[in-house]
Amino acid sequence: MRDVLDELHRRWAAGETVGVGTVVATFSSAPRSPGAAMLVAPDGTVTGSVSGGCVEGAVYELAQQVVAERSPVLQRYGVSDDDAFAVGLTCGGIIDIYVQHIDRDSMPELGDVVESVHSGQPVAVVTVIEHEREGMVGEHLIVWPDRVAGSLGSSRMDDAVVDDARGMLAGGRTGTLHYGPDGQRRGEGMTVFVNSFEPPARLLVFGAIDFAAAMAKMGAYLGYQVTVCDARPVFATKSRFPDAHEVVVDWPHRYLKAEAEAGRVDGRTAIAVLTHDPKFDVPLLEVALRLDVGYVGAMGSRKTHDDRFARLREAGVTEAELERLSSPIGLDLGARTPEETAVSIAAEIIALRWSGSGSRLAELSGRIHG
């Protein structure tokens, strides 16, 4: 829901009632992940997407119906449906979409959720999407690491769901949980959807060069919180990197070590070392390769790569740590320009994050979406 949250809040603040369809579960080759959302405003305006175009028309009509009837619906779309082709889901996947109406009465806590998201505080919206008892669907609570707002109807349900939701929130995971009708850990009768809003993953770009400007733009486009860092103040300026969220003048290794010690680096963090200067990148990579991050890549020619590895070994970096380094950085796309190189680096980050092969889909068989 993050992609429609600001528009949802604007409509909510204006006193409007909107229909929101959210992907809550996917099977096989579904085009969007759980949490993807589409908003249908009273004036018919659509924001967001739940299927990349496959079933938007059907969800649009269902959202209008839900708003009119004030009754949420959990709807499945997929190839198993007799009318699958009628709604357009021809990708071979199955998606469950929960459609609800949202206004000030149905979700008075939305303002607090938006404030938390904008301030970078983790928060999860937990909603009952299936229940054997009438009237339970749509009950929700808001879960922060240190507090809770709302209730699902009983302390037993709340206690069980809050514990599990906090575990999902800590891992940045969005998805469904199943319980007995009164929150029993083992049982059937209630399904809740946990929509986690953790702070965006970080992309740390080291080296204030033209390639870094293109990388910052690409990272921001992909939803990363982008920082560009360089020790040279004449180059590390906001005017040269307008797409970066932060431009830092500091020695790269010192900055990264401080960020890690402050807890601002995690397993989703991507690090792109574009300095290709030993006095910067060797001490930086010594720090980076010993952190639990999602990606570490370093730019340079084959010669630079060989020299860098020799220097890192001399500095005490182990072979296991060196295996974590993507060097030379990026996938083989034949990139030439800074913009093309940024696409190459981003492609490698995406491939490693989702265990993609980096091969052409036309040359593969099997599922496209993981």
Secondary structure by P-SEA (a helix, b strand, c coil): cccaaaaaaaaaaabbbbbbbbbcccccccccccccbbbbcccccccccccccccaaaaaaaaaaaaaacbbbbbbbcccccccccccccccbbbbbbbbbbccccccaaaaaaaaaaacbbbbbbbbccccccccccbbbbbcccccccccccaaaaaaaaaaaaaaaaaccccccccccccccccccbbbbbbcccccbbbbbccccaaaaaaaaaaaaaccbbbbbbcccccccccccccccccccccaaaaaaaaaaaccccccbbbbbccccccccaaaaaaaaaccccbbbbbbcaaaaaaaaaaaaaacccaaaaaacccccccccccccaaaaaaaaaaaaaaaaacccccccccccccccc
